[in-house]
Amino acid sequence: MNENTIDQLSLVINDVLSASDEEQLNALLETINESLLSDQFSLLIEAVPLSLRVNVWSKFNMDSQRKAFAAFKKETRLWFLDILPDEQCFELLAQIEIDELLEFANELPDRFLNYAIKHLDETQKKSYLKAQEYTQSQLGHWLDYNYVRLSEKLKVTSAKRLVLKGLNSYTDEFYTVNNLGELSGVVNVNKLLSAT
């Protein structure tokens, strides 16, 4: 977050804290709803007193709430799970993404964790279960298992076709594997695509 963004957020927090009544607070929250980023929204929530948090929270859409929930500190996340009605918590947890769930799964009460896992799609459930085979300090816990693997025996033209078919945004490298599926190397996408 750059300094200008921090200054803007500080002004918003001051405005929220100095609102004289609920009507003024609601008007203010409506104007900032579109301008705050999700990490700013989570910081705003954590900066206001507990007595205002639910009111501020309720003025934002579900996507903003989900992103903020994932960005909250543990204490704030647990406070919301305790204070919000179960149906709102379940609705929120049904929208949580796998990488977010892995971040704070060990903090969630079992009933909320089980609900969140139940609402992952089949691929995400498999990734979640695979991640549980590792401790949080091991890379395997955080690894995205949806990466494209190329056989080390593939010819360049075949590898190019596979890469172009499964190329995701922000992909720089692909992994090569041997006959046992073990990692054997890394291929830079740009080098592969420029190879003849």
Secondary structure, DSSP 8 states (H G I E B T S, - for coil): --HHHHHHHHHHHHHHHH--SHHHHHHHHHHHTTT--HHHHHHHHHHS-HHHHHHHHHTS-HHHHHHHHHHS-HHHHHHHHHHS-HHHHHHHHTT--HHHHHHHGGGS-HHHHHHHHHTS-HHHHHHHHHHTTS-TTSHHHH--S---EEETT--HHHHHHHHHHH--TT--EEEEE-TTS-EEEEEEHHHHHH--
